[in-house]
């Protein structure tokens, strides 16, 4: 995949905010002293009067955003996922979720691919936390195209939205004429009949790589891109599970409470199916290059392929 275009979804986030700035005059962006890393600095440069740097004070930033939302603004708050969802959970729950305010949360640097920043910054719990907040929409885009579409979809959605972006550059896989982003709807990116692989975020590209490896062994995998984890496209997942009989979920998140748990909830109620959850197990990460960490924890195409082979025996 050396010749495939790669862009970090945090870059896409910053670019999308700047592109939407002229189109949506009520759009306001807040950051917690990380505009260079979260890429909200792109918006700041274009619309300095609609950008607020709140300093290293994520909880205060959330309160400011809540107030702006009550005045008709569409605020985006931005920080690393560990801070935006972790340190900030009570404020998101009580100041945004409880009154169901129109605030969007742009969480960057999620998952193991934060790399050298290490375990303290590698957030594997954010999807689980945000899923539990009533009325919160949770979106994890897989590439540049999807990230930009998700930002505009969030702007047009009335209510709180959590958007999860990554630090590392990832392949652009949705750059096709017929691609359409629809909140709450999954996308079949590869048809198959032997096993269903349900993936989200950067793991969609890795799942496609694993599916190609499985194909060489005569195993035909169907790959579904779930960019919206809440609300989940249960109908698509159930239909695929009925066809293949086995499901694998793949996420750059803990296997506890994330995509895998959401899929198991849906299948246990509507179509009991054997499921393998691939993600971070009950463990913390460690410091290292992003690619090496994906490989070590079995979250790259080869790792998913090996786990799928064992699962399908």
ABEGO torsion letter per residue (X at the ends): XAABBBBBAAAAAAAAAAAAAAABAABBBBBBGAAAAAGAAAAAAABAAABBBAEBBAAAAAAAAAAAAAAGBBBBBBBBAAAAAAAAAAAAAAAAAAAGBBBBBBBBGBEAAAEAAEAAABBAAAAAAAAABBGBBBBBBABAAAAAAAAAAAAABBEBBBBBBBABBBBBAABBAABBBBBGBBBBABBBAABBBBBBEAAAAAAAAAAAAAAAAGBBBBBBBBABAOBBBAAAAAAAAAAAGBBBBBBBBBABGBAAAAAAAAAAAABBBBBBBBEBBBBBBBBEBAAAAAAAAGABAAAAAAAAAAAAX
